[in-house]
Amino acid sequence: MKGKAKLLVGVAAAVVLVLSFGVPAMADNDLHNASMLTEADACAGCHRAHTAQAGKLLKAGDTQDQFCFSCHDGTGAYTNVVDGVLEGNSTFGVGDDSDGNPLKGGGFTYAMMDINHDGSVVSGGVTSVHSADGVGSSDDTIWGSGPINSSEEDYGVTVDLACGDCHNPHGNGNYRILRGNPNGMENEGSLAAVDVADQDPIVYEITHTANGYRDMSDYSAPTSNAIGEWCSQCHTRYWASGGSGHTDSTDMVFAYRHMTNGLNGSCLACHVAHGTSATMGTYSGAVTYPDGTTQGATPADESRLLSGNNRSVCTDPDSCHGDQGTWDLFTD
């Protein structure tokens, strides 16, 4: 996986351009609104018919993602996914005093997070990111993709991902304009679309509890089970119901699995979608990938898109296993 954690969870990362009068665009509206497709003027915000500099007739950038980041770097879009920061304010309808607040999905180069769960939200360089051209490395493994398999060691398919493989830049009314089916997954043409209902109003920034843990009420409907179903279109064997932690799936690699189906926030209860600045310690950083490799430069870099240091998403206050006094370590 080239040191890049793989979790396809859709959070705002599609192209958002500056309007002609200089006001940043909302990620699910303006040039990313499906109704704009009838107006060729909007098309010219991204495309050139004869002088394009990138595939899909994009007007600039060597790759699709570089083009997306030309706006999503704080120069044109509300959602600065490069630095993991919201660049809006109440003038544009995204909440009072929201400018500079952390994005739910982290960032691709920097992420603004409370990785220590101590009430201090700080920006830091990412230690793992979701693969994307121009940010991560190409041709990476989607861990757990494919069906339960009891006959061979199958870790998942290898793909080359870009922003547009998860998001529909032309708009579709879904949460974070997520495609019903991500591109590149196995049997994508035969699977029913998973459409995640959009929010009203749209909330891009994450908030925290008094204990410094992420406020999981932010991940209530529509971003609870539906987003897990969406992620599991690629990470198929990670989608597991209650009891899967002590019930053998018969898969040679993914035999016993933490519950995701029905978990508050589903995949997002533990992970961010774009990139995290969390670091891991001696033991929490020594956890290998499903194929047995460790590809971070140091154990601290093996952060797997987790939202807290040292896999603290499990045990810190307000997390699922935060009340350690209730543990019984000597029973099944």
C-alpha positions in Angstrom: 0.0 0.0 0.0 3.1 2.2 -0.1 2.5 3.5 3.4 -0.9 4.9 2.6 -3.9 3.6 4.5 -6.8 2.6 2.4 -10.2 3.6 3.4 -12.6 4.7 0.9 -14.9 6.9 2.9 -16.4 9.9 0.9 -15.8 13.2 2.4 -15.5 16.6 0.5 -12.7 16.2 -2.0 -14.1 17.0 -5.4 -13.2 20.1 -7.5 -14.8 23.4 -6.4 -13.9 26.4 -8.4 -13.9 30.1 -7.6 -16.9 32.0 -9.2 -16.1 34.8 -11.5 -16.6 37.3 -8.8 -14.1 35.7 -6.5 -16.4 34.0 -3.9 -15.5 30.5 -2.9 -17.9 27.8 -4.0 -19.8 25.3 -1.8 -18.7 21.7 -2.5 -22.2 20.3 -3.3 -23.4 23.4 -5.2 -22.4 25.8 -7.9 -20.1 24.1 -10.4 -20.7 20.7 -8.7 -24.4 20.9 -8.9 -26.0 18.6 -11.4 -28.4 21.3 -12.6 -25.4 23.3 -13.8 -24.8 20.7 -16.5 -27.3 22.5 -18.7 -25.2 25.7 -18.7 -22.1 25.5 -20.8 -20.7 28.5 -19.0 -20.2 26.3 -15.9 -18.4 23.7 -18.0 -15.7 26.2 -18.9 -14.7 26.6 -15.2 -13.0 23.2 -15.5 -12.7 22.1 -19.2 -11.2 23.3 -22.4 -12.3 21.8 -25.7 -9.1 22.1 -27.7 -6.3 23.3 -25.3 -6.8 21.0 -22.3 -3.7 20.2 -20.3 -4.9 17.0 -18.6 -7.2 14.1 -19.3 -11.0 14.5 -19.3 -10.2 17.8 -21.1 -9.3 19.5 -17.8 -7.8 22.9 -18.3 -4.8 22.5 -16.0 -2.7 20.1 -13.9 -0.8 17.0 -14.9 -3.3 14.7 -13.2 -7.0 15.0 -12.2 -6.0 15.3 -8.5 -3.6 18.1 -9.1 -6.4 19.9 -10.8 -8.8 19.3 -7.9 -6.2 20.5 -5.4 -5.7 23.7 -7.4 -8.9 24.9 -5.7 -9.1 22.6 -2.7 -5.8 24.1 -1.3 -7.4 27.1 0.3 -7.3 29.3 -2.8 -10.9 28.7 -4.1 -12.9 26.1 -2.2 -14.4 26.0 1.2 -13.0 22.6 1.8 -9.2 22.9 1.8 -8.5 19.2 1.7 -4.8 19.7 1.3 -4.5 21.3 4.8 -7.6 19.7 6.3 -9.2 23.1 7.1 -12.6 24.7 6.3 -12.1 28.1 4.7 -15.6 29.4 5.0 -17.7 31.5 7.4 -21.3 32.3 8.1 -21.5 34.7 5.2 -21.5 31.7 2.9 -23.8 29.6 5.0 -21.5 27.1 6.6 -21.8 28.0 10.3 -20.7 30.9 12.5 -17.0 31.3 13.1 -16.2 28.2 11.0 -13.2 29.7 9.2 -10.2 27.6 10.1 -12.0 24.8 11.7 -10.9 21.2 11.1 -12.4 19.2 8.3 -14.1 15.9 9.3 -11.9 14.0 6.7 -8.5 15.3 7.8 -6.2 16.4 4.9 -3.8 15.1 2.3 -0.7 17.0 3.4 -1.7 18.4 6.8 -4.5 17.5 9.1 -6.0 19.7 11.8 -7.0 17.3 14.6 -7.1 16.6 18.3 -5.0 13.5 18.1 -4.2 13.5 21.8 -7.9 13.9 22.8 -6.9 16.7 25.2 -9.0 19.5 23.8 -6.1 20.9 21.7 -6.8 21.0 17.9 -3.6 21.4 16.1 -2.3 21.1 12.5 0.3 18.5 11.8 1.9 16.7 8.8 0.0 13.5 7.8 1.3 10.1 8.7 -1.1 8.2 6.4 -3.4 9.3 3.6 -5.9 7.8 1.3 -4.2 7.0 -2.0 -4.7 9.6 -4.7 -2.6 10.6 -7.7 -0.3 13.5 -6.9 -0.5 12.9 -3.1 -0.1 9.2 -2.5 1.3 6.5 -4.7 -0.5 4.8 -7.5 -1.5 1.1 -7.9 -2.2 0.4 -4.2 -4.2 -2.4 -2.6 -7.7 -1.9 -1.4 -7.5 -4.1 1.6 -10.4 -6.5 2.1 -11.9 -6.0 -1.3 -13.6 -9.0 -2.8 -15.8 -11.7 -1.2 -15.1 -13.9 1.8 -12.6 -16.5 0.5 -11.6 -19.6 2.4 -9.4 -21.2 -0.3 -6.6 -18.7 -0.8 -4.8 -15.7 0.8 -6.4 -12.8 -1.0 -5.7 -9.4 0.3 -7.7 -7.2 -2.2 -7.5 -5.7 -5.6 -4.8 -3.3 -6.8 -6.1 0.0 -8.2 -5.0 3.5 -9.2 -7.3 6.0 -7.5 -8.1 9.7 -8.1 -10.6 12.1 -6.5 -13.1 11.4 -9.2 -13.2 7.7 -8.4 -15.1 8.5 -5.2 -16.7 11.8 -5.9 -18.8 13.0 -8.8 -17.5 16.4 -9.8 -20.7 17.2 -11.8 -22.9 16.7 -8.7 -25.5 14.2 -7.9 -27.2 15.3 -4.6 -25.5 12.7 -2.5 -23.5 13.3 0.7 -20.2 14.9 -0.4 -21.2 14.2 -4.0 -20.2 10.6 -3.5 -20.6 8.3 -6.5 -23.2 5.6 -5.9 -20.5 3.1 -6.9 -16.8 4.0 -6.5 -14.8 3.4 -9.6 -12.2 0.6 -9.7 -13.9 -1.9 -7.4 -14.6 -5.5 -8.3 -17.8 -6.2 -10.2 -18.7 -2.5 -10.0 -21.0 -2.8 -13.0 -23.2 -5.4 -11.4 -23.7 -3.8 -7.9 -26.5 -1.7 -6.8 -25.6 1.9 -6.0 -25.3 3.0 -2.4 -26.6 6.5 -2.3 -25.9 8.4 1.0 -28.4 11.1 1.7 -27.0 14.6 1.8 -27.1 16.8 4.9 -29.2 19.9 5.3 -27.5 22.0 6.3 -24.2 20.6 5.2 -21.6 20.4 8.0 -18.0 20.0 7.0 -16.1 20.6 10.2 -15.7 18.2 13.1 -16.5 19.2 16.7 -15.3 17.6 19.9 -16.7 16.6 23.3 -15.5 18.0 26.6 -13.1 15.1 26.8 -11.5 16.0 23.5 -13.0 13.1 21.6 -14.7 13.5 18.3 -18.4 14.4 18.8 -20.0 11.3 17.1 -23.4 13.1 16.9 -21.8 14.7 13.8 -22.0 11.2 12.3 -25.6 10.6 12.9 -27.9 10.2 9.9 -27.1 10.3 7.1 -23.4 9.5 7.8 -23.8 6.4 10.0 -24.6 3.0 8.6 -25.1 4.3 5.1 -21.5 5.6 4.9 -20.2 2.2 6.1 -22.2 0.5 3.4 -20.7 2.8 0.9 -17.1 2.2 2.1 -17.7 -1.6 2.1 -18.3 -1.6 -1.6 -14.5 -1.5 -1.8 -13.5 -2.8 1.6 -16.0 -5.6 1.3 -14.7 -7.9 4.0 -14.4 -5.1 6.5 -18.2 -4.9 6.6 -19.1 -7.0 9.6 -22.0 -7.3 12.0 -22.1 -7.8 15.8 -20.5 -11.0 16.9 -18.0 -11.0 14.0 -15.2 -10.5 16.5 -15.6 -14.1 17.9 -17.2 -15.7 14.8 -14.9 -17.1 12.2 -15.8 -15.7 8.7 -13.8 -18.6 7.1 -11.7 -16.1 5.2 -8.0 -17.0 5.3 -6.9 -13.4 6.0 -9.9 -11.6 7.4 -11.2 -14.3 9.8 -12.3 -12.3 12.8 -13.5 -8.8 12.3 -14.5 -5.8 14.4 -18.1 -4.9 14.0 -18.8 -2.0 11.5 -22.4 -2.7 10.5 -24.4 -0.9 13.2 -21.5 0.9 14.8 -22.3 4.6 15.5 -20.4 6.3 12.7 -19.5 3.0 11.1 -16.0 3.3 9.5 -15.8 6.9 10.6 -16.0 6.0 14.2 -12.3 5.2 14.1 -11.0 6.6 10.8 -10.8 9.8 8.7 -11.3 9.6 5.0 -8.4 11.7 3.6 -5.4 11.8 5.9 -4.5 11.8 9.6 -1.6 13.4 11.6 -1.9 10.7 14.4 1.2 8.8 15.3 1.6 5.3 16.7 3.8 4.0 19.5 6.0 0.9 20.0 3.2 -1.6 20.0 0.4 0.3 18.2 2.8 1.1 15.4 4.0 -2.6 15.0 0.6 -3.8 13.6 1.2 -5.1 10.0 -0.9 -4.7 7.0 -3.0 -7.8 6.0 -0.2 -9.1 3.9 2.2 -9.0 6.8 4.2 -5.9 5.6 5.0 -2.7 7.4 5.6 0.1 5.0 5.8 3.3 7.1 9.2 4.9 7.5 8.9 4.4 11.3 6.3 2.6 13.5 4.9 6.1 14.3 3.8 6.4 10.6 1.7 3.2 10.6 -1.4 5.3 11.5 -4.0 3.7 9.2 -6.1 6.9 8.9 -6.9 6.5 12.7 -8.1 9.8 14.3 -6.1 9.5 17.5 -2.5 8.7 18.6 -1.6 5.1 19.6 -5.0 3.7 18.5 -6.6 5.7 21.2 -9.9 5.6 19.2 -10.6 2.3 21.2 -10.1 3.4 24.8 -10.1 7.2 25.2 -13.1 8.8 27.1 -16.3 8.9 25.0 -15.0 6.2 22.7 -16.7 2.8 22.6 -14.3 1.1 25.1 -13.6 4.3 27.1 -14.9 2.9 30.4 -12.0 0.6 31.2 -13.4 -0.2 34.6 -16.0 -2.4 32.9 -13.5 -4.6 31.2 -13.1 -8.2 32.1 -9.9 -9.3 30.5 -10.0 -12.9 31.7 -13.3 -14.1 30.2 -14.4 -14.8 26.6 
